[in-house]
Amino acid sequence: MFLYIKLYRQKAGISVPKMVELTGLSRRTIQDLENRGDCLVSNAQKIADVLGLKIDDLFSPPKND
């Protein structure tokens, strides 16, 4: 299963440095998660919280509104 972290982050207009600040995860971790498309549940929860999503939402690409 692939997590669409980067697409949701970009749709929200959040830069990688801002995501680092908001989640407490390192820049390298954020970049690795976006490239691999997988992560620990605890990290996925931090990211989902920042983006105002549920973890399940990250498994589908964002809709074009």
N, CA, C and O of each residue as an XYZ file, in Angstrom:
260
protein
N       0.835     -1.177      0.000
C       0.000      0.000      0.000
C       0.884      1.246      0.000
O       1.913      1.302      0.673
N       0.465      2.211     -0.749
C       1.227      3.448     -0.907
C       0.490      4.584     -0.217
O      -0.729      4.711     -0.339
N       1.233      5.405      0.503
C       0.660      6.586      1.144
C       0.967      7.823      0.295
O       2.115      8.038     -0.094
N      -0.022      8.610      0.016
C       0.107      9.789     -0.837
C       0.428     11.034     -0.011
O      -0.247     12.058     -0.115
N       1.464     10.924      0.804
C       1.845     12.003      1.716
C       2.229     13.266      0.956
O       1.763     14.357      1.284
N       3.066     13.120     -0.047
C       3.564     14.293     -0.780
C       2.431     15.043     -1.468
O       2.376     16.272     -1.424
N       1.528     14.302     -2.101
C       0.416     14.962     -2.803
C      -0.479     15.731     -1.836
O      -0.902     16.847     -2.136
N      -0.771     15.141     -0.677
C      -1.591     15.836      0.311
C      -0.857     17.045      0.891
O      -1.462     18.092      1.123
N       0.442     16.895      1.122
C       1.228     18.019      1.651
C       1.222     19.176      0.653
O       1.014     20.331      1.027
N       1.452     18.852     -0.617
C       1.472     19.885     -1.649
C       0.092     20.528     -1.813
O      -0.012     21.745     -1.966
N      -0.959     19.715     -1.780
C      -2.321     20.252     -1.911
C      -2.632     21.219     -0.770
O      -3.342     22.207     -0.958
N      -2.088     20.921      0.422
C      -2.308     21.785      1.583
C      -1.419     23.025      1.551
O      -1.582     23.928      2.372
N      -0.472     23.073      0.599
C       0.415     24.225      0.490
C       1.450     24.281      1.603
O       1.895     25.359      1.999
N       1.828     23.111      2.102
C       2.810     23.040      3.184
C       4.151     22.592      2.617
O       4.232     21.564      1.946
N       5.190     23.355      2.883
C       6.528     23.003      2.424
C       7.104     21.900      3.310
O       6.601     21.647      4.405
N       8.156     21.249      2.831
C       8.824     20.231      3.646
C       9.335     20.842      4.951
O       9.108     20.257      6.010
N      10.023     22.005      4.924
C      10.462     22.585      6.195
C       9.313     22.871      7.168
O       9.476     22.693      8.375
N       8.178     23.303      6.672
C       7.025     23.567      7.538
C       6.476     22.250      8.095
O       6.085     22.180      9.260
N       6.449     21.210      7.261
C       5.986     19.899      7.723
C       6.894     19.369      8.823
O       6.425     18.766      9.788
N       8.198     19.596      8.675
C       9.163     19.205      9.708
C       8.820     19.902     11.020
O       8.783     19.275     12.079
N       8.573     21.195     10.934
C       8.248     21.994     12.121
C       6.946     21.523     12.777
O       6.869     21.420     14.001
N       5.940     21.240     11.974
C       4.624     20.885     12.496
C       4.543     19.463     13.041
O       3.792     19.201     13.981
N       5.315     18.540     12.455
C       5.243     17.133     12.875
C       6.312     16.755     13.887
O       6.129     15.817     14.662
N       7.436     17.483     13.887
C       8.544     17.099     14.749
C       9.411     16.009     14.143
O      10.353     15.536     14.779
N       9.100     15.607     12.915
C       9.907     14.609     12.205
C      11.043     15.326     11.486
O      10.931     16.511     11.173
N      12.126     14.621     11.226
C      13.251     15.247     10.537
C      12.943     15.435      9.051
O      12.078     14.764      8.488
N      13.669     16.356      8.439
C      13.523     16.601      6.994
C      13.788     15.322      6.211
O      13.059     14.985      5.278
N      14.829     14.626      6.601
C      15.192     13.375      5.927
C      14.060     12.355      6.034
O      13.749     11.660      5.067
N      13.450     12.269      7.208
C      12.340     11.333      7.409
C      11.167     11.685      6.511
O      10.604     10.813      5.850
N      10.800     12.947      6.483
C       9.679     13.383      5.624
C       9.976     13.029      4.169
O       9.124     12.463      3.485
N      11.163     13.354      3.696
C      11.529     13.079      2.304
C      11.536     11.584      2.013
O      11.066     11.152      0.961
N      12.067     10.794      2.939
C      12.074      9.340      2.750
C      10.656      8.782      2.703
O      10.350      7.929      1.870
N       9.796      9.260      3.590
C       8.410      8.783      3.613
C       7.699      9.130      2.312
O       6.953      8.313      1.773
N       7.926     10.327      1.811
C       7.285     10.735      0.557
C       7.797      9.916     -0.615
O       7.030      9.603     -1.527
N       9.060      9.566     -0.612
C       9.629      8.785     -1.713
C       9.229      7.310     -1.640
O       8.942      6.691     -2.665
N       9.212      6.754     -0.439
C       8.884      5.331     -0.272
C       7.385      5.087     -0.289
O       6.925      4.054     -0.775
N       6.619      6.041      0.245
C       5.167      5.881      0.312
C       4.715      4.977      1.440
O       3.590      4.477      1.420
N       5.582      4.757      2.433
C       5.175      3.983      3.594
C       5.824      4.571      4.836
O       6.790      5.327      4.742
N       5.290      4.221      5.996
C       5.875      4.711      7.240
C       5.249      4.020      8.435
O       4.288      3.262      8.306
N       5.810      4.296      9.593
C       5.250      3.799     10.835
C       3.892      4.453     11.074
O       3.658      5.587     10.657
N       3.019      3.743     11.735
C       1.690      4.285     12.029
C       1.812      5.571     12.841
O       1.055      6.517     12.625
N       2.755      5.607     13.769
C       2.917      6.811     14.603
C       3.293      8.026     13.755
O       2.811      9.130     14.006
N       4.144      7.829     12.763
C       4.514      8.933     11.872
C       3.353      9.314     10.961
O       3.120     10.496     10.711
N       2.632      8.324     10.470
C       1.470      8.589      9.620
C       0.426      9.391     10.396
O      -0.232     10.268      9.837
N       0.281      9.086     11.686
C      -0.697      9.816     12.504
C      -0.288     11.276     12.671
O      -1.136     12.166     12.606
N       0.992     11.528     12.885
C       1.480     12.905     13.006
C       1.209     13.688     11.730
O       0.756     14.832     11.772
N       1.490     13.061     10.606
C       1.297     13.710      9.307
C      -0.194     13.949      9.056
O      -0.588     15.041      8.648
N      -1.012     12.942      9.297
C      -2.454     13.078      9.092
C      -3.029     14.181      9.978
O      -3.882     14.952      9.537
N      -2.567     14.256     11.216
C      -3.045     15.301     12.124
C      -2.736     16.692     11.583
O      -3.591     17.577     11.607
N      -1.519     16.882     11.098
C      -1.118     18.179     10.547
C      -1.966     18.534      9.325
O      -2.329     19.694      9.128
N      -2.279     17.524      8.508
C      -3.030     17.764      7.282
C      -4.548     17.767      7.505
O      -5.313     18.023      6.575
N      -4.979     17.483      8.734
C      -6.411     17.449      9.027
C      -7.106     16.258      8.400
O      -8.262     16.348      7.989
N      -6.393     15.136      8.328
C      -6.913     13.926      7.692
C      -6.925     12.762      8.666
O      -6.374     12.845      9.764
N      -7.568     11.666      8.243
C      -7.443     10.389      8.937
C      -6.347      9.617      8.206
O      -6.096      9.855      7.025
N      -5.704      8.704      8.903
C      -4.651      7.907      8.257
C      -5.192      7.233      6.993
O      -4.502      7.192      5.974
N      -6.401      6.711      7.049
C      -6.992      6.031      5.890
C      -7.043      6.921      4.652
O      -6.929      6.431      3.528
N      -7.214      8.222      4.856
C      -7.275      9.156      3.722
C      -5.978      9.139      2.921
O      -6.000      9.349      1.708
N      -4.842      8.890      3.586
C      -3.549      8.930      2.936
C      -3.334      7.804      1.940
O      -2.402      7.862      1.137
N      -4.198      6.757      1.975
C      -4.059      5.629      1.069
C      -4.642      5.889     -0.314
O      -4.414      5.101     -1.232
N      -5.379      6.962     -0.482
C      -5.960      7.327     -1.773
C      -5.457      8.703     -2.156
O      -5.302      9.570     -1.296
N      -5.199      8.915     -3.453
C      -4.747     10.248     -3.857
C      -5.830     11.283     -3.584
O      -7.021     10.970     -3.606
N      -5.404     12.526     -3.326
C      -6.401     13.576     -3.074
C      -7.262     13.828     -4.308
O      -6.808     13.706     -5.446
N      -8.491     14.175     -4.052
C      -9.401     14.512     -5.156
C      -9.102     15.938     -5.604
O      -8.728     16.790     -4.799
N      -9.270     16.180     -6.878
C      -9.087     17.537     -7.421
C     -10.370     18.306     -7.224
O     -11.351     18.109     -7.942
N     -10.350     19.188     -6.238
C     -11.544     19.992     -5.936
C     -11.521     21.281     -6.703
O     -12.441     22.090     -6.580
